[in-house]
Amino acid sequence: MEQTFWEQYGDLVSAAITLAGAVAIAYGVDRFVIGRGSEVATRFTEVGVSRVTVTRLRVVRRLVFVLIVFIGVALALTQIDGVKRLATGILASSALLGLVVGLAARQSVANLVAGIMIAITQPIRIGDRVTIDEDTGRVENITLSYTFIDPGDGRLMVVPNEHVVGTAIFNHSTGNLGAPVLTSVWLPPDGDITAARKALDGIAETVQTKEITHEGVMLELRQNLDGERTRVGGEEAALREKAHSALREAGLLEGFN
């Protein structure tokens, strides 16, 4: 007797529906539940959401999303008879399999655990200016596996969370939203530093030469705030744009790529 479509592919269709439902639920929880938590908190508080909350919320969002999708994948696989039979054989050698997987995923698991530790202990927060391995920048994002740091020169430093937890970090912001704004701009290798200081007068309170290489001269700008930051990272970007415009108007960036 010829089998119907459902008899032939019913388990695959059920698995696909289960997986799609899990992904939909994960997006729904992320967008409409957790994603709106900061908006609600901002409405009922005068200062908005703190960086502590922002950092933890982002890590929790990613963790919840991954957990929901993982559960969905596991449930989808149970809908397939072939996978059920295969799972029986795999479970017979679960100890060996667990050892192999554990060794292969050690780095990933270590980064995941470190990301959760960062969210809980808060040694650094989104918006903090930190120094890691002699590289200084502003913390742009913290995911489950990596911490993203913007040095302010167009690069993006991606640091595994395990390294963040296991190395010495200098936190220049110390969790203070009123900490001075620090950013950097570059001049051509033969740029006139004295002229650049004059062009930046009134834009930044202090201008220091941080680095001179064959690629250019890096100037660090420091500006104190009259009050607390209203948007994490916004003041750095605004200061950098003003400085760049002033240097370009003074003709100090000509021929600089």
VMD Tcl script that draws the C-alpha trace (Angstrom):
set ca {
  {0.00 0.00 0.00}
  {1.39 3.37 -0.98}
  {2.19 5.62 1.96}
  {0.65 9.06 2.24}
  {2.74 12.23 2.29}
  {2.27 12.59 6.05}
  {3.30 8.99 6.68}
  {6.47 9.54 4.67}
  {7.45 13.01 5.80}
  {5.29 13.69 8.82}
  {8.19 13.47 11.28}
  {10.26 15.93 9.24}
  {7.35 18.36 8.96}
  {6.73 18.14 12.72}
  {10.41 18.75 13.40}
  {10.45 21.78 11.09}
  {7.32 23.23 12.70}
  {8.78 22.69 16.18}
  {12.05 24.37 15.23}
  {10.29 27.29 13.56}
  {8.08 27.72 16.60}
  {11.10 27.77 18.91}
  {12.82 30.43 16.80}
  {9.61 32.50 16.72}
  {9.26 32.24 20.50}
  {12.91 33.20 20.97}
  {12.49 36.31 18.81}
  {9.23 37.14 20.54}
  {10.77 36.93 24.01}
  {13.80 38.93 22.87}
  {11.92 41.68 21.05}
  {8.67 42.10 22.94}
  {9.55 41.06 26.48}
  {13.22 41.65 27.29}
  {13.84 44.16 24.50}
  {11.20 46.52 25.85}
  {12.35 46.24 29.45}
  {14.73 49.17 29.10}
  {12.01 51.31 27.50}
  {9.64 50.65 30.36}
  {12.37 51.36 32.92}
  {13.21 54.65 31.20}
  {9.59 55.79 31.36}
  {9.39 55.30 35.12}
  {12.83 56.60 36.12}
  {14.43 59.99 35.73}
  {17.95 58.81 34.84}
  {16.97 55.92 32.57}
  {18.64 52.54 32.58}
  {22.09 52.32 34.14}
  {25.05 50.74 32.40}
  {24.92 47.91 34.93}
  {21.42 47.06 33.75}
  {22.29 47.53 30.08}
  {25.26 45.16 30.34}
  {23.34 42.46 32.18}
  {20.28 42.83 29.98}
  {22.23 42.29 26.77}
  {23.94 39.17 28.09}
  {20.67 37.78 29.47}
  {18.90 38.44 26.16}
  {21.46 36.44 24.23}
  {21.52 33.64 26.79}
  {17.72 33.29 26.82}
  {17.62 33.34 23.01}
  {20.24 30.59 22.74}
  {18.53 28.44 25.39}
  {15.13 28.66 23.69}
  {16.57 27.76 20.29}
  {18.59 24.91 21.82}
  {15.48 23.46 23.44}
  {13.63 23.84 20.14}
  {16.35 21.94 18.26}
  {16.28 19.16 20.87}
  {12.49 18.87 20.63}
  {12.64 18.91 16.82}
  {15.13 16.05 16.76}
  {12.86 13.93 18.95}
  {10.21 14.13 16.21}
  {12.42 12.13 13.80}
  {12.36 8.37 14.31}
  {15.79 7.88 12.74}
  {17.34 10.29 15.19}
  {15.67 8.50 18.11}
  {17.29 5.21 17.10}
  {20.62 6.93 16.58}
  {20.35 8.58 19.99}
  {20.07 5.17 21.63}
  {23.45 4.16 20.22}
  {24.99 7.50 21.10}
  {23.84 7.32 24.70}
  {25.61 3.96 25.02}
  {28.91 5.77 24.55}
  {27.87 9.04 26.21}
  {30.91 9.18 28.47}
  {33.33 9.10 25.54}
  {31.19 11.49 23.51}
  {30.98 13.92 26.41}
  {34.77 13.87 26.79}
  {35.33 14.54 23.08}
  {32.73 17.33 22.94}
  {34.02 18.84 26.15}
  {37.57 19.02 24.85}
  {36.46 20.41 21.49}
  {34.19 23.05 23.02}
  {36.38 24.00 25.97}
  {37.16 27.45 24.60}
  {33.55 28.20 23.69}
  {32.24 27.01 27.05}
  {34.93 28.99 28.88}
  {33.97 32.16 26.98}
  {30.29 31.53 27.72}
  {30.88 31.09 31.44}
  {33.16 34.14 31.47}
  {30.47 36.21 29.74}
  {27.97 35.29 32.45}
  {30.56 36.16 35.13}
  {31.13 39.58 33.55}
  {27.39 40.24 33.53}
  {27.09 39.30 37.21}
  {30.26 40.79 38.72}
  {30.43 43.86 36.41}
  {34.22 44.43 36.32}
  {33.54 46.40 33.15}
  {30.32 47.82 31.76}
  {29.12 49.00 28.38}
  {30.41 52.55 27.97}
  {33.43 52.14 30.26}
  {36.84 53.21 28.99}
  {39.23 50.36 29.69}
  {42.80 49.26 29.00}
  {43.44 45.60 28.16}
  {46.92 44.43 27.15}
  {48.07 48.03 26.64}
  {45.15 48.75 24.28}
  {42.69 51.41 25.45}
  {39.17 51.95 24.21}
  {35.49 52.25 25.04}
  {33.45 49.08 25.70}
  {30.89 48.99 22.89}
  {29.23 45.63 23.54}
  {29.49 42.47 25.65}
  {28.12 39.26 24.16}
  {28.09 35.72 25.54}
  {31.48 34.97 23.97}
  {33.25 38.24 23.19}
  {33.74 41.78 24.44}
  {33.93 44.50 21.77}
  {36.12 47.54 22.45}
  {36.37 50.64 20.24}
  {39.85 52.25 20.46}
  {38.49 55.32 18.65}
  {40.76 55.04 15.60}
  {38.42 53.17 13.29}
  {39.36 49.71 14.53}
  {37.28 47.36 16.65}
  {39.04 45.17 19.21}
  {37.32 41.82 19.80}
  {38.45 40.13 23.03}
  {37.35 36.63 24.14}
  {35.51 36.85 27.45}
  {37.82 34.24 28.97}
  {40.74 36.61 28.39}
  {38.81 39.53 29.87}
  {38.17 37.57 33.06}
  {41.70 36.15 33.26}
  {43.77 39.29 32.67}
  {44.35 42.60 34.44}
  {42.05 45.40 33.27}
  {42.32 49.12 33.96}
  {38.83 50.64 34.11}
  {39.26 54.39 33.65}
  {35.56 55.15 33.99}
  {35.10 53.34 37.30}
  {31.40 53.10 36.58}
  {30.99 56.89 36.62}
  {28.72 58.33 33.93}
  {30.24 61.73 34.64}
  {33.76 60.56 33.77}
  {35.60 62.75 31.24}
  {35.03 61.99 27.57}
  {38.12 60.56 25.88}
  {38.49 60.02 22.17}
  {41.21 60.16 19.54}
  {41.82 61.49 16.04}
  {44.63 60.92 13.56}
  {46.85 63.31 11.64}
  {48.97 62.47 8.58}
  {52.53 61.30 9.35}
  {53.87 64.76 8.55}
  {50.98 66.56 10.28}
  {51.61 69.79 12.20}
  {50.86 68.93 15.83}
  {51.12 72.55 17.00}
  {48.63 73.70 14.38}
  {46.35 70.82 15.31}
  {46.34 71.92 18.96}
  {45.31 75.44 17.89}
  {42.56 74.06 15.66}
  {41.23 71.94 18.50}
  {41.33 74.77 21.05}
  {37.85 75.16 22.52}
  {36.73 71.73 21.33}
  {38.75 69.68 23.83}
  {40.21 70.76 27.17}
  {43.41 68.77 26.67}
  {45.08 67.38 23.55}
  {47.92 64.88 23.95}
  {50.07 63.09 21.42}
  {49.54 59.41 22.15}
  {51.26 57.72 19.23}
  {53.48 58.56 16.23}
  {53.88 55.92 13.55}
  {54.58 55.75 9.83}
  {50.82 55.67 9.32}
  {50.07 58.87 11.20}
  {49.95 60.77 14.49}
  {47.28 59.88 17.04}
  {46.00 62.69 19.24}
  {43.93 61.95 22.34}
  {41.25 64.48 23.26}
  {39.83 64.90 26.74}
  {36.69 66.85 27.59}
  {34.97 67.06 30.97}
  {31.20 66.85 31.11}
  {28.94 69.41 32.74}
  {26.58 66.58 33.76}
  {26.13 62.86 33.27}
  {26.13 61.16 29.90}
  {22.74 61.03 28.24}
  {23.68 58.36 25.71}
  {26.49 55.81 26.09}
  {29.14 56.46 23.45}
  {27.34 59.50 22.04}
  {29.64 62.10 23.56}
  {32.77 60.35 22.28}
  {31.37 60.24 18.75}
  {30.29 63.90 18.89}
  {33.70 65.02 20.16}
  {35.48 62.96 17.50}
  {33.32 64.44 14.73}
  {33.88 68.02 15.92}
  {37.62 67.47 16.11}
  {37.73 65.87 12.67}
  {35.78 68.77 11.16}
  {38.05 71.34 12.83}
  {41.20 69.63 11.56}
  {39.77 69.36 8.04}
  {38.77 73.06 8.01}
  {42.31 73.93 9.10}
  {43.67 71.93 6.14}
  {45.51 69.47 8.36}
  {43.98 66.32 6.86}
  {44.79 66.96 3.21}
  {46.17 63.90 1.48}
  {45.40 61.69 4.48}
  {43.57 58.44 3.61}
}
mol new
graphics top color blue
foreach p $ca { graphics top sphere $p radius 0.5 }
foreach p [lrange $ca 0 end-1] q [lrange $ca 1 end] { graphics top cylinder $p $q radius 0.2 }
display resetview
